[in-house]
Amino acid sequence: MRITHTPPSAVLDSWLPPLDTSSFTALLRAIGQVGAIIFGITALHSLYNGSYLIGLVHLLGAGAFAWIAFTGHAVPDPRRAAALTWILLIVLTLSVSLSQEGVRDVTVTAFPVSILIASLVLDRWQYMALAVTATLMLCALYLVEIHGLRDTAFHGHTSRRDLLNMLVVMAGTGIAARLIAETLQQGLWRTHRLAYIDALTGLPNRRALAERLMAKGEQPPGFVASVFLAINLDRFNRINSSFGHAFGDRVLAEVGARLSTFIEPGCIVARHGGGDFLLTATAKSAPDPLALAQRIQQALRAPIFIDNAEVRIDACVGIGHPEQIAVEDAIEQAFIAVVAAKRRGNGSVASYSETFGVHVRQEFWIESALRRAIDAGAVTIVYQPIVDLSGQRMLACEALLRLKDAQGNAVPTLDAVQLAEATGLIHRLGWLVLQGVCRDLRAWRDMRLPNFPVSMNLSALQLSEPGFVAQFADFVHHEHLTPQDFILEVTETAAAQDSEQMHLALATLRKMGFRIAIDDFGAGHSSLGRLKMLETDIIKFDGTLIQQIDVSTQAYEFFRHAVAMALALDCVVFVEGIETEGQAERVRTTGCVGIQGFLYSLPIAADQMPAAVGARSTAPLAFARRILA
């Protein structure tokens, strides 16, 4: 299917705001004032010396320039500019013919010089065309003088040839002046149009859309529309990376041509940038937004043929609800809806909801804080002790990430880690955490604190990165630490992934001596068979499994049997999230080794660890020594 429709230029031009000619008007008025002063002075000089005819001619010239000074706003019209050019040409011709040589030269040269000075002062190079026009007039007048017109005017015998030459020169100069005036106006309009029309697709750009909507809305601060759609091409970056940006530009041009078929009175289609487009319709012409979104998707799904290559694209469409809000807010709503649509999958449609809008803005706030912390290396690590069943012996501690935004507000850690994985920042974040843990471990060793391992989380993305295991082991060795100083945790959800690279990385780390723990067990969807394949050392049960074990027999029995199965896999069992003594009493009867939670200790800073160790023994239990000793 080939669509060659292009947006009608007349329709697009009607959307553009009026051409701003304020600077052009100011220039013309400056020229008019200068010209009126010069011709006024020469007129007074001629009248004072008794040259009444010359004085009247100069007064006519002063009047023409005064007209420019007071009606400069009308001069950009090519017809008015041409008429004014003819008037000035006649005035200057008569001035050259009748004036004395000194006065004539001042009069003739003052006009182009004044234009040139004004154009330089106002820094508008386009207006140099007026100076060129004046120069042509000057040359024409001197040509008239060369043909003896001045002498014939004084002696009263003018031949037909002289008159014909004068008329030809004046006509040629007038035509040239008109062409220059028209070219100047067209150039200004072309520049003006490029500021509002996307050169690639021929559609209005974001600026044109915003100004058009605000111009249509009488009530500030925005525009009332019943439909506002944001369109994002799915996987468009892949087209650019596979075929090149020139090919992608041609695809965008075709997309713009297809979207232009939706242009009608009251309906505006614009390119927002990249593979993003916007469509809005007024209340009178607005169709059903879902039906319109589906029509747009159907039009875009038709194959595109470029250089014998067939390209099929799809788009996600977000539906905004711009009632009584500003234009920029309406655009933001529509693109937030696009985000929701893309999370549903390619080719999806979603409407804006305030709940999801708050969620997206929250994500943006978290990502900003995350990037700021990573760039500045301002990652804070705290540690929560893991103790034995008595609560008196510390077996290990878990490293926990803490982040703050620029105002010092705490950022939710779980959301920050999930966003780091989604954005690829987890790699940089993970190395910063490892550096901090190694720094604290060395400091504790220098303090002669008893040896205990630090448990830290690894992301599935980190483990799947080629060369990660070797780099991790080399870094630990370079910090003069051993694998026995670490317990490496992966979440149950990550462990359940069918990633050969990740499983190989875990197996290699375990062979090196690092202990592997499955974190948040019971909160995901893994199976015991998969855990057995991973040859896990430690299983950490999630706190959600023990919330009701002190009040519900069913919850307790479920947890007890789950622990029994984990022990049958020859794994050491930790439990996290213990907050009450009743939960701790129940856990002690199940065969668990380590417990962790607010009941025993809040997360503490690294410099508080000596006091925490002094309050507890760090000698591990005998049956746990094979893992933790």
N, C-alpha and C positions, 0 to 999 in steps of 0.2 A: 504493500500500500504506500503510495507516494502522495504526500500532501504538499502542494506548492503555494497554498494560500498565504498571503502576507498581509499584515495589518494595513488598512487603508490609511495613507498618510494624512488625508484630510481629517479623519477621525482622531488620529493621534495628535495632530497639530492642534485640534480643538481642545485637547486636554491641557495643553501647555499654558502656563501663566503668561500674562502679557510681557512683551520684551521691555526690559528695564532700559530706558533711554535717558535716564537722569544725567549721567555723566556726559553723554553726547549733547544733551540740551545745554548743560553748563558750558561746554566747549563753544557751542554756537553762539551763546549769549556773550561769552568773553570776546569772541571774534567780532560780534556785532558792536559791542561797546568800543573796542579798539578802532574798528573801521569808522564808526560814527564820529569819534573824537578826531581822527586824522582828517576825514573829509570835511568835518565842521571847521577845523582850523584853516584848511586850504580854502574853503568857501569864504570865510571871513577875510582871509588875506587877499583873495581875488576881488571881492566886493570893495575892500578898502582901497585897492589900487585902481578901481574903476573898471575892472574886467567883469562886467555884470553877467555876460553870457557864461563865462567860465564859472563864475560864482554860483549861478543857478544850476549848472551841471553838477558841481560839487555838493550843492545842497541836496540835489536828487540822490546822489550817492550816499550822503549822510543819512537821508531818510531811509534808504534801502537797508543800510547797516543797522539803523535804529529798529527797523522792523524785525531784523534778525534777533536783536537783543531782547525784544519783548515777546516774540512769538517763536522762539527757538524750538519749542516742543513740536511744532508742526513741520519743521524743515526736513526731518528724516524721511518723510514721504517723498519718493523719487520725483513725482510730478511737481510738488512744491519746490523741491531742491533745484529741478531743472528750470523752473520759472524764475527763481531767484538768481540762478546763474546767468540767465539771459539778461536780466535787469542790470546786474553788476557788470556784465560784459559790455553792454551798451554804454553804461556810465563811464567805465574805464576807457572805452574806445574814444568817446567824445573827449575825455580828459586828456588822452594822449594827443588827440588831434588839435586841441585848442590851447593846451596849457603851455606855459613856458617850460623850458627844458628842465630846470631844477625842480620846479613844483611837480612836473610830470613824473620825474624819476622817483621822487618821494612817494607820490600817490600810487604808482604802479607797484613799487617794491614793498610798500607797507602791508599790502593785503596778504601776499603769501608768507611774508615774514611773521606777521601776527598769528597766522594759522599755525605755522611751524612752532613758534614759541609756546602757544597755548597747548598744542598736542604734546610737547615735551613736558610741560609743567604738570599736566593731568596724567601723564604716563599712560597714554592710550595710543599705542602704535597704529591702530587701525585708522585713526583720524589723520594720519599722514597723507591719506588719499586726498583729503581736502587741500593740503599743501601742494600736492601734485596737480590738482585741478587748477589752483591759482597759478602755478608755474606755467601750465599750458596756456592759460589766459595771457600771462605776461609775454610768452614767446609769440603768441598770435598777435598781440598788439605791436610788438616790435617788428613783426613781419609786415603788418599794415604800414608802419612808419617807413620800412625799407622801400615799399612800393610807392612811396611819395605821397601817402594820403595826408600827412600833416601839412606838407607844402601846398597841396591842392586845396586843402581846407582854408588855408590862409589867403591864397591868391584867387580863390573863387572859380577855378576851372578844373573840374573833376571829370575825367574821362569815364566812359562806360566800363572800360577794362579795370580802372582803379576801383570803381564801385563793385564790379563783379568779384575782384580779388578780396575786397573787404568783406563782402557777403559770404564768400566761400570760407574764408578764415574764421569768421564769426560763427558760421553754421557748424564747421568742423569742431571748433572749440566747444560750442554748446553741446553737440552730440557727445563728445568725449567726456564733458563734465557730467552729462546725464548718465552715461554708462558707468562712470566712476561712482556716482551717487547710488545707482542701483546695485553695483557690485558691493559697495560698502554696506548697504542695508542687508543684502543677501548673506554676506559674510557674518554680520552681527547675528542674524537670525539663525544661521547654521551653527554658530558657536552656542547660541542660546539653546537650540534644539538638542545638541549633543549633551548638554548638562542635564537633560530630562529624559532622553530616550536611550535605551540600551543599544549600543552599536551592534552587538552580536545577534540579538534576536529581533530587533526592531520594536520591542515592547517598551512601555514606560518603565523607568527605573523606580527604585524605592522613594527617591526624593519627589518624583512626579506624582506618585501615588499618594504620598502623605499630603502634599500641598493641594492636590486635587480634592481629597477627602475633606480637608479642613476648609477649603474654599466652598464646598457644597454644604457643609454644616453651618447653619447660622448661629447655633448656640455653642459657645465655647465650653470646654476646651477642645472638644473632639467632634466626631461625626457619628450620626446614628445610622447604622446599616444593619440589615437583618441577616446578611450572609458575609462571612469573612473566612476564606479558605487559604491555608498555607499548603503548598505542594512541594514535596521533597523527592527527588529522583533517587530510587533505591540503587545502591552500589554504583553510583556514577563515577566515583573515584577509580573504580576498577577499570572503567572504560578508558579513562585518561592514562592509567598506568599500563594498560594492555596495548592500546593503539596510539597513544600520544595525545597531547593537548589539542593539536590542530584537528584531529579526528573528533575529539570530544566537543570542540567548538561547533563543528558541523552538526553533531547530534543535538546540541543545545539550540542551534538555529532551527532545526526541524521541530524540536519540542515547542519552541516559541511560535512557529507557524501553526502548529496544531492547537495550541492554547489560544491563539488569536482568533480561532473560529468561534470562541465563546464571547468575543467582544460584541456587545450590542448596547443600545442606549440604556444607561443606568448600570452597566456592568463594566468593571475595570479589571484588566489582567496586567500584571507587572512582574518583572524579574527582580527578585530580591538580591540575588548574588549566587555564584556557584551554581548548584543544581536546585536552587530554591526559587519558587514562584509564589505570587500572591494573587488572589481573586476576591473581589468584593462586589456586592450588588446592593442597590438601594432597596428600600422597603417596598416600593411600588412594583419592582421587577424581580424581586428575589424569589427563586424557585426553592424547592425543598433542598436543604443543604446536603443531606445524605445522597439524594438522587443526583444532584449536581456533581458531588465528589465521585460517584460511580461512573457518571458520564465522562468525566475527565480521565479517570483511570482507563476506561475502555478506549478512549481516543489515543492515549499514550501507549497502550499495549500493542497496537498494530506495528508490524516489523518496519524497521528503517533500513533502507538499502543505501550504503555509501561505498563507492569504489569496490563493487562486487562483494561487499561484506554485509551480512544481515545482522542487525542489532535489535534486540528486544529489551525494552525497559519497562519497569513498573514504578509506581510512585505511592508513597504514603501521603495521606491527606489529613490535615488537622483542621477541625471546625472550631472557629472562635465565636464568641457571643459578644459583639462590640456595642451592646446597648449602653448609651450614656457614658462612654469612657473615651479617653484620648486615643488618637490614632496609633501612637507608639505602643500603648497598652494593648490595643486590639491586635497589633502585629505580634506582640509578645505572647498573647493568649493563643493565637493560632499556631505558633511554632512550638509552644509547650504541648499543645494537642498533637503536633507531629511527633514529638518525642514519645508520647504515649502510644501513638500508632506504630512507630518503629519497634517498640518493645513487644508489640503483639506479633510482629513479623512483617516481611515485605508485602507491599500491596494492601496494607490495612488502612482503615479509617477510624478516627477517634475524635470525640468532642472534648472541648476543654471542661475541666472540672476544677473548682477552687481547691479541693483536697489534693489533687495531683499537682496543681500549680504550686502549692505550698511545699510539696515534696520535692519538686524540681528545684525550687529556689533554695531549699535546705541542702540539696546535693551540691548546688553551685557554691554555697557558703562553705560546705565541708571541703570541697575540692580546692577552693581558694586557700583555705587554711592549711590543707595538706601540702599543696605546692609551696606555699610560703615556708612551712616548717622544713620541708625537704631541701629547698634551695638554701635556706639559712643553716641547715644542719641542726635546727632547734627541736630535736626529738627527745622527749622526756621518757625515761624508763623507770618504772617502779616494780617492786618485787613483792609477791604474796607467798608466805611460807606454806609448804606442804608438810604436815606433821603426821606422826603416828596416831594410832587409835586413842592413846592416852592424852594426846595433845601436848606432851612434854618433850618429845623428841622431834627435831626438824630433819626430815629426810631430804628435802630439796626445796627449791623456790621457783616460782614461775615468773618470767619476765613479762610485764604488761606495758603496752604502749599508752602514752598519754599525749594529747595534742591540745593546743590552744590557738584561738584565732588572734588577729592583730589587737583586739581589745582585751585579750586575756580571758575570754570565755572558753569554757571547756567544750571540746568537740567530741561527740559520741565515737568511741573507739571502734566498735563493731561496724558502724556505718562508714567510718574512714577507711578501714581495712577493705571492706567490700568495694568501696569506690576506687581504692588504689588498685585492686585487682581488675576492675572494669576498665580503668584508664591506662593500665600498664605501669603505673607508678610504684607498684608493689616491689619491683626489682630494686629500685633506688632506696625505697623505704626499708626493705629487708636488710640491705647492707648497712644502713645507718643503725638499725637495731642491733645487728651483730657487732658492729664496732662498739656501741655503747655497752653491751653485755660483756664483751671481752675487756673493755676498760675497767668495768666494775669488778670483774673476777680477779684481774691482776691486782687491783687495789686491795681486795679482801685477802688475797694471798700475801701481799706485802704486810698486812696487819696480823698475819699468822692466825687468821681465823680457820677453824676446822674446814676441811674440804667437804663441800656438798655441791651437787650438780645444779645447774640452772636450766630450767625447762623453757624453751622458746619455740614459737610457732614458725612453721615454714608453709608457704603457699604452694599450691599445686603448680602455679605458673612458674615459681622459682625452680621447683624440682624438675619441671619439663624443659627448662632452659639448657641448651647444650653447653657443656663445660662447667655447669654450676657446681657439681660435686667436687671436682678437682680444685676449683677456686675457693670453695668453702673450706675444704681441708687444709689447703695451703695457708689461708688466712689464719685459721686457728693455730696452726703450727708456728706461723710467723709471730703470733702474739704470745708464744711460749706457753700454750695451753694444750690440753690433751682431749681426745674424744670423750673420755670419762667425765670431763667437766660439764658435759651437755646432755640434755634430754631433748630430742627433736620431736616436736609435736606436729601432726597433720590432722586436720579435722576429719570426722567420719565421712562427710560428704566428699572431701577431696580423695580420701582413701578408696571410696567406692567408684571413682572414675576409672574408666577402662583406658588408662594411659600407660602404654608400655614404657615410655621414657621415664615417667614419674616412678613407676614400680621398680625399674632398674636403678634409679637414683637412690631410692630408699634402701634397697638391698645392698648397694655398694657402700652407703654410709654405715649401715649396720655391720658390715664386714670390717670396716675401718675401726669399729669400736664405739661408734655413736649409738646411744640407745634410742629406740623409736617408740613413740607413744601415739595412740589414737585419741584425739581430743574430742570432746563433746559427744561421746558415744551415747546413743539413744535419742539424739536430736535429729539424726539424718536417716538415711535409707540403706545402710550397708548391711551386709550379711556376714554371719560368723565364718562361713566358708571363705569369703574373700579376705577376712582378717587373718585366717590361717595361712592363706597363700602369701600374705605380707610378712609373716613371721614377726609379728609385733611383740615388743617387750612389755609394754605397759598399755593398759586401757584405762582411760579417764572417763568415768560416767558423768554425763551432763546433769546439772543440778535440777533440771525439770523432772527427772525420774524419782527424786527423793522428796519432792515438795509435800506429798501426802502420806509418806510412809509411817509417820508417827500418829496418824489419825485414821488411816485406812488399811485394813488387813489385806485387802486385794492389792493395793499399791505396794505394800511391803513384800508380799509373796512374789509379785511380778519382779520386783527389784532383786530379791534374794535369788531367784532362779536365773536371772540374767547374769548376776555375779558368778554363780556356780558354773555357767557355761563358759564365761571368760576364764575362770580358773582352770577349767578343763582344757583350755587351749594353752595352758602353761604360761599365762600372762599374769603379771602383777596388776592389781586393781587399785586405782585411785578414785576418789569421789570428790567432786567440786561442788561448790554452792551450798555448803552446810551452814545454816544460819541459826538453828535452835538446838538445844541440848537433847530434845526428843528425837530429832533426826539423827544426831550423833549416836545416841543409844541404840537405835535400830541398825545403823550402819555397822556398828561394832560386832553385831551378831552374824554378819554375812561373809566374813572372810576377807574383807578389804584390808589393805596395808596402809594406804595414805589417805588423809582427808584434808580438805582445803575449803576455806570459807570465812565469812565475816565473824563467825563464832569464835575463831581462834586468832585471826589477825586481819586487819585491813591491809591493802597494799601499802608498802612503805618505800621511802627513798633509799638509795644505795647507801647513803651515809648513816642511815638508821639501822643497817643490818648488824653491826657489832652489838648493839644493845639487844636486838632480837635474838641473836645467837647466844648471848650471855644468859638470857632468860630460859633457854632450852638446851638440852643436850642434843648433839648432832650424831650420836652413835646410832646407826640404823639397827632395826630389829634383825635377829639372827636369820629368820627365813626370808628376809628381804635383802640380805647382804649380797647375794649372788647378782642382784640387779643394781643395787645402789651403793655398794661398798667401793 
